[in-house]
Amino acid sequence: MKKRNFILLCVLGFSLAMLIASCSFKPDNLIAIGSKNSTEQLVLGELLAQHIEANTNLKVARKLNLGDTFVAHNALTNGEIDAYVEYTGTAFTAILKNEPINNPQEVYQLTKQKYEQKFSLEVMPPLGFNNTFAIVIRGEDARKLQVQTISQVAPKTPLWRAGFADEFLERKDGFPGLAETYNLRFAEPPKAMDLKLIYPALKDKQVDLVAGNSTDGQIGRFDLAVLKDDRLFFPPYQAVPIVRQQTLEKHPELREVLEQLSGKISAQEMQRLNFQVEAKERDVQQVVQQFLQSKGLIKK
């Protein structure tokens, strides 16, 4: 009786193991594309996915809107996704923990080298635009005070309130370094806000200064003003696809296809894409499809 029960348990255990293995099986021609949790990241994730689908025999699983930089990076290193778009300055400072530097080519090369050595990740050529952090105030305030730079605004900030995303509050290339560089002091500690809420909060005068991104579509929509980083605090943030080397070895055609996107998106084009999704509330897939068609990267 004991022997029969033992055999039965072995059979059940084997069946369960086979069931788990079949559920977690990933087809050879399937790759996963991820993104962080912003409009631009959703657009860029969809752009990679559509371009790969149109120009290879690979199937793409979309794992978009994962979270912040660290969530997306961890998903890439642990194999949950095969690729996503990152920004060189973010990779260099937030992930690699370096002090910010301003030379775009140096930041790119150092990031590429370290990502390969530390994480077995390939940093692909830049997509063509630099999405730097943008310190933003209301357009009406910029005109009234006749200010264009962060230095000009700094003496006025003790009477102002600021709103920043959690990540910006913690990063070396974020608020701590910015405040030290420009001697920024506010009426109260900056509010930690969801990135999607900062522009409505600025427009509605809940805060007076925020940190966004230079390609955000809502800057023009809400009549906002981007202040010039006149002390060159922020490093370059070139948008680059980052891919697992293991994935590139398995699917070598992926390298050529992703390299086709190099230099194809200007900052103005990226801002327009974001605007179409945010302000016009158009479908991300449709916006991306039309853009890729306009560039001759996929067929109409």
Residue pairs with C-beta under 8 A, 6 or more apart in sequence:
27 59
28 250
29 57
29 58
29 59
30 58
30 59
30 60
30 61
31 52
31 58
31 59
31 60
31 61
31 82
31 83
31 247
31 251
31 254
32 60
32 61
32 62
32 63
32 80
32 81
32 82
33 45
33 48
33 49
33 52
33 60
33 61
33 62
33 63
33 64
33 81
33 82
33 83
33 84
34 45
34 63
34 64
34 66
34 72
34 75
34 76
34 80
34 81
34 83
34 84
35 41
35 42
35 44
35 45
35 46
35 63
35 64
35 65
35 66
35 72
35 84
35 85
36 65
36 66
36 67
36 68
36 69
36 71
36 72
36 84
37 65
37 66
37 67
37 68
37 195
38 195
38 196
38 213
39 196
39 216
39 217
39 274
39 277
39 278
40 131
40 213
40 215
40 216
40 270
40 273
40 274
41 64
41 65
41 84
41 85
42 64
42 65
42 277
42 284
43 270
43 273
43 274
43 277
43 284
43 287
43 288
44 85
44 127
44 239
45 62
45 64
45 84
45 85
46 62
46 64
46 284
46 285
46 288
47 261
47 288
47 291
47 292
48 83
48 84
48 85
48 241
48 258
48 261
49 60
49 62
50 285
50 288
50 289
50 292
50 298
51 257
51 258
51 260
51 261
51 292
51 297
51 298
52 58
52 60
52 254
52 257
52 258
53 59
53 60
54 292
54 297
54 298
54 299
55 257
55 260
55 297
55 298
56 251
56 253
56 254
56 257
58 251
58 253
58 254
63 75
63 80
63 81
66 72
66 75
66 81
66 84
68 166
68 167
69 86
69 90
69 94
69 95
69 167
70 94
70 95
72 81
72 84
72 86
73 86
73 95
74 80
75 81
75 84
76 82
76 83
76 84
76 119
76 121
76 242
76 244
77 119
77 121
79 244
79 246
82 243
82 244
82 247
83 241
83 242
83 243
83 244
83 247
83 258
84 241
84 242
85 127
85 239
85 240
85 241
85 242
86 239
86 240
86 242
87 131
87 237
87 238
87 239
87 240
88 104
88 107
88 108
88 111
88 123
88 126
88 235
88 236
88 237
88 238
88 240
89 100
89 107
89 132
89 173
89 234
89 235
89 236
89 237
89 238
90 171
90 173
90 237
91 111
91 115
91 123
91 240
91 242
92 98
92 100
92 101
92 107
92 110
92 111
92 235
93 99
93 100
93 171
93 172
93 173
93 235
94 167
94 171
94 172
94 173
96 110
96 111
96 114
96 115
96 118
97 172
98 110
98 172
99 172
100 172
100 173
100 177
100 233
100 234
100 235
101 107
101 235
102 232
102 235
102 236
103 236
104 130
104 236
104 238
107 235
107 236
107 238
108 123
108 126
108 236
108 238
108 240
111 123
112 122
112 123
115 121
115 122
115 123
115 242
116 122
116 123
116 245
120 244
120 245
120 246
121 242
121 243
121 244
121 245
122 242
122 243
122 244
122 245
122 248
122 255
123 240
123 242
124 240
124 241
124 242
124 243
124 255
124 258
124 259
124 262
125 240
125 259
125 262
125 263
126 238
126 239
126 240
126 262
126 263
127 238
127 239
127 240
127 241
127 261
127 262
127 263
127 264
127 265
128 239
128 262
128 263
128 264
128 265
128 266
129 215
129 238
129 239
129 265
129 266
129 267
129 269
129 270
130 214
130 236
130 237
130 238
130 239
130 267
131 213
131 214
131 215
131 237
131 239
131 267
131 270
132 213
132 214
132 229
132 234
132 236
132 237
133 168
133 173
133 174
133 211
133 212
133 213
133 214
133 234
133 237
134 211
134 212
134 213
134 214
134 216
134 219
134 226
134 227
135 150
135 153
135 178
135 209
135 210
135 211
135 226
135 227
135 229
136 199
136 202
136 209
136 210
136 211
136 212
136 219
136 224
136 225
136 226
136 227
137 147
137 153
137 202
137 208
137 209
137 224
137 225
137 227
138 202
138 203
138 205
138 208
138 223
138 224
138 225
139 223
139 224
139 225
140 223
141 147
141 208
141 225
142 148
142 225
142 227
143 225
145 152
145 153
145 156
147 153
147 156
147 227
148 225
148 227
148 228
149 227
149 228
149 229
149 230
150 178
150 182
150 227
150 228
150 229
150 230
150 231
150 233
151 182
151 230
151 231
152 227
153 209
153 227
154 182
154 183
154 184
157 184
157 185
157 186
157 209
158 185
158 186
158 187
159 187
160 186
160 187
160 207
160 208
160 209
161 186
161 187
161 188
161 190
161 191
161 206
161 207
161 208
161 209
162 184
162 186
162 190
162 191
162 207
162 208
162 209
162 210
163 190
163 191
163 193
163 197
163 198
163 201
163 202
163 206
163 207
163 209
163 210
164 174
164 175
164 190
164 191
164 192
164 193
164 198
164 210
164 211
165 192
165 193
165 194
165 195
165 198
165 211
166 192
167 174
168 174
168 175
168 211
169 175
169 190
169 192
170 176
173 233
173 234
173 235
174 211
175 190
175 211
177 233
178 184
178 211
178 233
178 234
179 185
181 231
181 233
182 231
182 233
186 209
191 201
191 207
193 201
193 207
193 210
195 212
198 207
198 210
198 211
198 212
199 210
199 212
199 216
199 218
199 219
199 222
199 224
200 222
201 207
201 210
202 208
202 209
202 210
202 222
202 224
203 222
203 224
212 218
212 219
214 226
214 267
214 271
215 267
215 270
215 271
215 274
216 271
216 274
216 278
217 271
217 272
217 273
217 274
217 275
217 276
217 277
217 278
217 279
218 224
218 274
218 275
218 278
218 279
219 226
219 271
220 271
220 275
221 275
221 278
221 279
239 265
239 270
241 258
241 261
243 254
243 255
243 258
247 254
248 254
248 255
260 297
261 297
264 295
264 297
265 273
269 291
273 287
273 288
273 291
276 282
276 287
277 284
277 287
289 298
292 298
293 299
293 300
